[in-house]
Amino acid sequence: MVNVVRKEPRMAASILRLFFHDCFPNGCDGSILLDETPKFLSEKNAPPNFNSVRGFDVIDAIKSKVEKVCRGTVSCADIVALATRDGVNLLGGPSWTVELGRRDSLTANMKAANEFLPGPSSDLAQLLDTFNRRGFTARDVTALSGAHTIGHAHCGFFADRMMGDASIDSAFASLLQQNCSLSAGGGAAEALAPLDRTPKRFDNAYYRDLIAHRVLFHSDQELFNNGPQDSLVRQYSADGTLFAADFAAAMVKMGRLNPLSGTSGQIRLHCSRVN
């Protein structure tokens, strides 16, 4: 991960998103890594993931090296969890103890990926309900959303917001419209914009951007929109240490979502296919 992040800092954010999109729908079981087969549809092709979730090659490269040292011992699910922690830390974020021993799934669950991953246009009630079903508190949601302090997003994911969302700073919306159009040579949805003012640094700038109404996603702005999370957003914006501690605790909690253990699943030898 040191080499990967040095070469492309954005990859730390991509691996973090890969971890979330693996764990949240069906548990931290490496199911998102599986390619499609005649027996099941790949989660990679679910609308929330298709052409946006990345980092599979990084996980494959790590897995290949691990297999040469201790064959059939470390799961792909554990590798994703460890790579996520290290990527965050390498960009200046907190570290945390990654609990290990997960096993890999034998199948994928596209239906769960479609149903349970919150979208960028979600309102606060939808966000809290979705996370609450997975055992997360409102404080957890606000801390975990701080993952958007690193990385970039495709313009297509926030097109509606920059074109007419009442909760966005108007000057920021105009800047996004211009930058998305210029970077894509015509406004294609695949153009990228930074998620906060310091996309290569894991810090609390995201919360300052929330207060300024200068974030990309409507779902993010819902955390600071005259609602119950406004006070915590202000705390995080002023106290990066508090945010980092809460984020790390919530990530440990995320890593505990429905892991396979014992004789369930397997230790895949190749992350993209079952043994």
C-alpha positions as CSV (number, residue, x, y, z in Angstrom):
1,M,0.0,0.0,0.0
2,V,2.9,2.3,0.6
3,N,4.0,1.9,-3.1
4,V,0.4,2.1,-4.4
5,V,-0.5,5.3,-2.5
6,R,2.8,6.9,-3.4
7,K,2.0,6.3,-7.1
8,E,-1.7,7.2,-6.9
9,P,-3.0,8.8,-3.7
10,R,-6.6,8.4,-5.0
11,M,-6.3,4.6,-4.7
12,A,-6.5,4.9,-0.9
13,A,-10.0,6.3,-1.3
14,S,-10.9,3.7,-3.9
15,I,-9.9,0.8,-1.6
16,L,-11.8,2.5,1.3
17,R,-14.9,2.6,-0.9
18,L,-14.3,-1.0,-2.0
19,F,-14.3,-2.1,1.6
20,F,-17.6,-0.3,2.3
21,H,-19.3,-1.6,-0.8
22,D,-18.1,-5.1,0.2
23,C,-19.2,-5.0,3.8
24,F,-22.4,-3.0,3.8
25,P,-24.7,-5.1,1.6
26,N,-23.9,-8.6,2.7
27,G,-21.1,-8.6,5.2
28,C,-17.3,-8.3,4.9
29,D,-16.8,-11.5,2.9
30,G,-15.0,-10.4,-0.3
31,S,-18.1,-11.0,-2.4
32,I,-17.6,-7.8,-4.3
33,L,-14.3,-9.2,-5.7
34,L,-15.9,-12.1,-7.5
35,D,-16.2,-12.0,-11.3
36,E,-19.5,-13.1,-12.9
37,T,-20.1,-16.8,-13.5
38,P,-23.0,-18.8,-15.0
39,K,-24.1,-19.4,-11.3
40,F,-24.3,-15.9,-10.1
41,L,-24.3,-12.2,-11.1
42,S,-21.2,-10.2,-10.0
43,E,-21.7,-7.3,-7.6
44,K,-19.1,-5.5,-9.7
45,N,-21.9,-4.9,-12.3
46,A,-24.5,-3.6,-9.8
47,P,-25.4,0.0,-10.6
48,P,-23.8,1.4,-7.4
49,N,-20.5,-0.3,-8.4
50,F,-20.4,-0.5,-12.2
51,N,-17.5,1.5,-13.6
52,S,-17.0,3.3,-10.3
53,V,-15.7,0.8,-7.7
54,R,-12.0,0.2,-8.4
55,G,-8.9,-1.2,-6.8
56,F,-9.5,-4.8,-7.7
57,D,-6.0,-5.0,-9.3
58,V,-4.4,-3.8,-6.1
59,I,-6.1,-6.4,-4.0
60,D,-5.2,-9.1,-6.6
61,A,-1.5,-8.0,-6.5
62,I,-1.4,-8.2,-2.7
63,K,-3.1,-11.5,-2.6
64,S,-0.6,-13.0,-5.1
65,K,2.3,-12.0,-2.9
66,V,0.6,-13.2,0.3
67,E,-0.1,-16.6,-1.4
68,K,3.6,-17.1,-2.2
69,V,4.4,-16.7,1.5
70,C,1.5,-18.6,3.2
71,R,-0.8,-20.3,0.8
72,G,-4.5,-20.6,1.6
73,T,-4.2,-18.7,4.9
74,V,-5.2,-15.1,4.5
75,S,-8.6,-14.3,3.0
76,C,-9.3,-11.7,0.4
77,A,-11.8,-10.1,2.8
78,D,-9.1,-9.6,5.4
79,I,-6.7,-8.2,2.8
80,V,-9.3,-5.6,1.8
81,A,-9.8,-4.7,5.4
82,L,-6.1,-4.3,6.1
83,A,-5.4,-2.4,2.8
84,T,-8.2,0.0,3.7
85,R,-6.7,0.8,7.1
86,D,-3.3,1.3,5.7
87,G,-4.5,3.5,2.8
88,V,-6.3,5.8,5.2
89,N,-3.3,6.0,7.5
90,L,-0.9,6.7,4.7
91,L,-2.9,9.8,3.7
92,G,-2.6,11.1,7.3
93,G,-5.7,9.5,8.8
94,P,-6.0,7.3,11.9
95,S,-4.9,3.7,12.3
96,W,-6.9,1.0,14.1
97,T,-6.6,-2.6,14.9
98,V,-8.1,-4.7,12.2
99,E,-9.8,-7.8,13.5
100,L,-8.8,-10.8,11.4
101,G,-10.1,-14.2,10.6
102,R,-12.8,-13.5,8.0
103,R,-13.4,-16.1,5.3
104,D,-14.4,-15.5,1.7
105,S,-17.9,-16.0,0.3
106,L,-18.7,-18.7,-2.3
107,T,-21.0,-16.4,-4.2
108,A,-22.0,-12.8,-4.9
109,N,-25.2,-11.0,-4.1
110,M,-26.0,-8.3,-6.7
111,K,-29.5,-7.9,-5.3
112,A,-28.2,-6.9,-1.9
113,A,-25.7,-4.5,-3.5
114,N,-28.6,-2.8,-5.4
115,E,-30.9,-2.6,-2.4
116,F,-28.7,-1.7,0.6
117,L,-26.0,0.7,-0.6
118,P,-27.1,4.3,0.1
119,G,-27.2,6.6,-2.9
120,P,-25.8,10.1,-3.4
121,S,-29.3,11.6,-3.4
122,S,-30.4,10.0,-0.1
123,D,-32.0,12.3,2.5
124,L,-31.0,12.2,6.2
125,A,-33.9,9.9,7.2
126,Q,-33.0,7.4,4.5
127,L,-29.3,7.5,5.5
128,L,-30.0,6.9,9.2
129,D,-32.5,4.2,8.5
130,T,-30.1,2.4,6.1
131,F,-27.2,2.5,8.5
132,N,-29.4,1.7,11.6
133,R,-30.4,-1.5,10.0
134,R,-26.7,-2.5,10.0
135,G,-26.3,-1.5,13.7
136,F,-24.8,2.0,13.2
137,T,-25.8,5.1,15.2
138,A,-26.3,8.6,13.8
139,R,-22.8,9.5,15.2
140,D,-21.3,6.5,13.3
141,V,-23.0,7.7,10.1
142,T,-21.6,11.2,10.5
143,A,-18.1,9.9,11.2
144,L,-18.1,7.3,8.4
145,S,-19.3,9.9,5.9
146,G,-16.0,11.6,6.6
147,A,-14.5,9.0,4.3
148,H,-15.3,11.6,1.7
149,T,-12.4,13.7,2.9
150,I,-10.3,11.8,0.3
151,G,-10.7,10.9,-3.3
152,H,-12.7,12.0,-6.3
153,A,-16.2,11.3,-7.7
154,H,-17.6,11.1,-11.2
155,C,-19.6,14.1,-12.2
156,G,-22.5,11.9,-13.1
157,F,-23.0,11.0,-9.5
158,F,-23.8,14.6,-8.5
159,A,-25.1,16.1,-11.7
160,D,-28.5,16.8,-10.3
161,R,-27.0,18.6,-7.3
162,M,-24.8,20.9,-9.2
163,M,-27.6,21.8,-11.6
164,G,-30.2,22.8,-9.1
165,D,-30.0,21.6,-5.5
166,A,-31.2,24.3,-3.2
167,S,-28.6,23.3,-0.5
168,I,-25.5,23.9,-2.5
169,D,-23.4,27.1,-2.5
170,S,-24.2,28.7,-5.9
171,A,-20.7,29.7,-6.7
172,F,-19.5,26.2,-5.9
173,A,-22.2,24.8,-8.2
174,S,-21.1,27.0,-11.0
175,L,-17.5,26.0,-10.5
176,L,-18.5,22.3,-10.6
177,Q,-20.5,22.8,-13.8
178,Q,-17.5,24.5,-15.4
179,N,-14.9,22.0,-14.2
180,C,-17.0,18.9,-15.1
181,S,-17.6,20.3,-18.6
182,L,-14.0,21.2,-19.2
183,S,-12.4,18.1,-17.8
184,A,-14.8,15.9,-19.9
185,G,-14.5,17.9,-23.1
186,G,-18.3,18.4,-23.0
187,G,-19.7,17.4,-19.7
188,A,-19.5,13.6,-19.8
189,A,-20.5,11.9,-16.5
190,E,-17.1,10.2,-16.3
191,A,-15.2,13.4,-15.5
192,L,-13.9,13.6,-11.9
193,A,-14.1,16.2,-9.2
194,P,-12.4,16.2,-5.7
195,L,-14.6,15.1,-2.8
196,D,-13.3,17.9,-0.6
197,R,-10.7,20.7,-0.7
198,T,-7.9,18.3,0.3
199,P,-8.6,15.1,-1.6
200,K,-5.1,13.7,-1.0
201,R,-5.2,14.3,2.7
202,F,-7.3,12.5,5.3
203,D,-8.4,15.3,7.5
204,N,-11.5,17.1,8.7
205,A,-11.8,19.5,5.8
206,Y,-14.8,17.6,4.6
207,Y,-16.8,18.9,7.6
208,R,-15.7,22.5,7.0
209,D,-16.9,22.0,3.4
210,L,-20.3,20.7,4.7
211,I,-20.7,23.9,6.8
212,A,-19.9,26.0,3.7
213,H,-22.4,23.9,1.6
214,R,-19.6,23.0,-0.8
215,V,-19.8,19.2,-1.0
216,L,-20.6,17.1,-4.0
217,F,-23.4,14.8,-2.8
218,H,-26.8,15.7,-1.5
219,S,-26.6,12.8,0.9
220,D,-23.5,14.4,2.5
221,Q,-25.1,17.9,2.8
222,E,-28.0,16.3,4.6
223,L,-25.6,15.9,7.6
224,F,-25.5,19.7,7.9
225,N,-28.8,21.2,6.8
226,N,-30.5,22.5,9.9
227,G,-30.9,19.0,11.2
228,P,-29.9,16.9,14.2
229,Q,-26.3,16.2,13.0
230,D,-25.4,19.9,12.6
231,S,-23.8,20.1,16.1
232,L,-21.6,17.0,15.5
233,V,-20.5,18.3,12.1
234,R,-19.4,21.5,13.8
235,Q,-17.5,19.5,16.4
236,Y,-15.7,17.5,13.8
237,S,-14.9,20.6,11.8
238,A,-13.2,22.1,14.8
239,D,-11.6,18.9,16.2
240,G,-9.8,16.6,13.8
241,T,-8.7,14.4,16.6
242,L,-12.3,13.7,17.7
243,F,-13.3,12.9,14.1
244,A,-10.3,10.6,13.6
245,A,-11.1,8.6,16.8
246,D,-14.8,8.3,16.0
247,F,-14.0,7.3,12.4
248,A,-11.6,4.6,13.5
249,A,-14.1,3.2,16.0
250,A,-16.8,3.1,13.3
251,M,-14.5,1.4,10.9
252,V,-13.8,-1.4,13.4
253,K,-17.6,-1.7,13.7
254,M,-17.9,-1.9,9.9
255,G,-15.4,-4.7,9.8
256,R,-17.6,-6.7,12.1
257,L,-20.5,-6.9,9.7
258,N,-21.5,-10.5,9.2
259,P,-18.1,-12.1,8.7
260,L,-17.8,-15.7,7.6
261,S,-15.8,-17.8,10.0
262,G,-15.3,-21.4,11.0
263,T,-16.2,-23.7,8.1
264,S,-18.3,-21.1,6.3
265,G,-17.0,-19.9,3.0
266,Q,-13.4,-20.5,2.1
267,I,-10.0,-18.9,1.8
268,R,-9.9,-18.1,-1.9
269,L,-6.6,-18.6,-3.7
270,H,-7.6,-16.0,-6.3
271,C,-9.9,-13.2,-5.2
272,S,-11.9,-13.0,-8.4
273,R,-13.1,-16.6,-8.3
274,V,-13.9,-19.4,-5.9
275,N,-11.5,-22.2,-5.5
